[in-house]
């Protein structure tokens, strides 16, 4: 019957699976396999890189940065009832532009459900979020967002440059 043995060597504790066997009347321990190390009472398992399989890869880092900035200027609250849904589209536009009907698939490749507390994001919810923007006073909304930015970051008033790269305009007449 095998068991785990702690082996202390040069101030470190190693764990190995061993088994006692009787050879020529003497009991010896047969090494079965190395398990890992013990650090501060916790077992750290050793693993070969060949035993590791990647289940999925998620976009996380850039979303944390964007969400942090959005929180600092209270963007979700400023955008209203569908603030988190709108932020998900903004983040997608910044990182990997997708059309609304592909947002669900993009959303699955990210950890936005944990970051923005959005479960089961659907195309219908995203369209309602866009409709909510259409029903609000866009000039007042932009003023409110800019006021939050000024309050948080205190930019100098010499110039503001707003990058509209990758912003697409649709329709027959554009007031811009």
ABEGO torsion letter per residue (X at the ends): XBBBBBBBBGGBBBBBBBBBBBBGGBBBBBBABBAEBBBGGBBBBBBBAAABBBABBBBAAAAAAAAAAAAAAGAAAAAEAAAAAAAAAAAAAAABBBBAAAAAAAAAABAAAAAAGBBGBBAAAAAAAAAAAAABBAAAAAAAAAAAAAAAAGBBAABBBBBABGBBBBEABBAX
